[in-house]
Amino acid sequence: MKTVGITTTIPIECLIAAGYTPVDLNNLFISHPDPGHNERF
């Protein structure tokens, strides 16, 4: 599956039906122990 980053509320069912894996970027960056990291999906 392809990955897509989201930063707002959207119906994720549409992304899943299109073959994407949604990743909530807000939670990913806020909850990471190293706030200056560069994450590659």
GROMACS elastic network, one bead per residue, 0.5 to 0.9 nm:
[ bonds ]
;  ai    aj funct       b0    kb
    1    19     6  0.57076   500
    1    20     6  0.55123   500
    1    21     6  0.61684   500
    2    19     6  0.65494   500
    2    21     6  0.59411   500
    2    22     6  0.87097   500
    3    19     6  0.86887   500
    3    20     6  0.53357   500
    3    22     6  0.60183   500
    3    23     6  0.70481   500
    3    41     6  0.70066   500
    4    15     6  0.82643   500
    4    20     6  0.63051   500
    4    21     6  0.61273   500
    4    22     6  0.51791   500
    4    23     6  0.61443   500
    4    24     6  0.87479   500
    4    41     6  0.86997   500
    5    21     6  0.84697   500
    5    22     6  0.59368   500
    5    24     6  0.59396   500
    5    25     6  0.57998   500
    5    41     6  0.89901   500
    6     9     6  0.78462   500
    6    10     6  0.81080   500
    6    22     6  0.67270   500
    6    23     6  0.60440   500
    6    24     6  0.51061   500
    6    25     6  0.58295   500
    6    26     6  0.79339   500
    7    10     6  0.89461   500
    7    23     6  0.86593   500
    7    24     6  0.60346   500
    7    25     6  0.56341   500
    7    26     6  0.58438   500
    7    27     6  0.89103   500
    8    24     6  0.81140   500
    8    25     6  0.89949   500
    8    26     6  0.84435   500
    9    12     6  0.84241   500
   10    13     6  0.87160   500
   10    14     6  0.85899   500
   11    14     6  0.60019   500
   11    15     6  0.75645   500
   12    15     6  0.51130   500
   12    16     6  0.62283   500
   12    17     6  0.85257   500
   12    21     6  0.88818   500
   12    22     6  0.69528   500
   13    16     6  0.51056   500
   13    17     6  0.59956   500
   13    18     6  0.85156   500
   14    17     6  0.51465   500
   14    18     6  0.62172   500
   14    19     6  0.88184   500
   14    20     6  0.87717   500
   15    18     6  0.50730   500
   15    19     6  0.64280   500
   15    20     6  0.52141   500
   15    21     6  0.70454   500
   15    22     6  0.68452   500
   16    19     6  0.51131   500
   16    20     6  0.51203   500
   16    21     6  0.62422   500
   16    22     6  0.74536   500
   17    20     6  0.74215   500
   23    26     6  0.89146   500
   23    27     6  0.86956   500
   23    28     6  0.78002   500
   24    27     6  0.57388   500
   24    28     6  0.63123   500
   24    29     6  0.89511   500
   25    29     6  0.61028   500
   25    30     6  0.83428   500
   26    29     6  0.57031   500
   26    30     6  0.60994   500
   26    31     6  0.84082   500
   27    30     6  0.52220   500
   27    31     6  0.57155   500
   27    32     6  0.81947   500
   28    31     6  0.56386   500
   28    32     6  0.61463   500
   29    32     6  0.54028   500
   29    33     6  0.87511   500
   29    34     6  0.86251   500
   29    35     6  0.64955   500
   29    36     6  0.87316   500
   29    37     6  0.83969   500
   29    39     6  0.87072   500
   30    33     6  0.83380   500
   30    35     6  0.70731   500
   31    34     6  0.86853   500
   31    35     6  0.81506   500
   32    35     6  0.59746   500
   32    36     6  0.89402   500
   32    37     6  0.81069   500
   33    37     6  0.87752   500
   34    37     6  0.56125   500
   35    38     6  0.87517   500
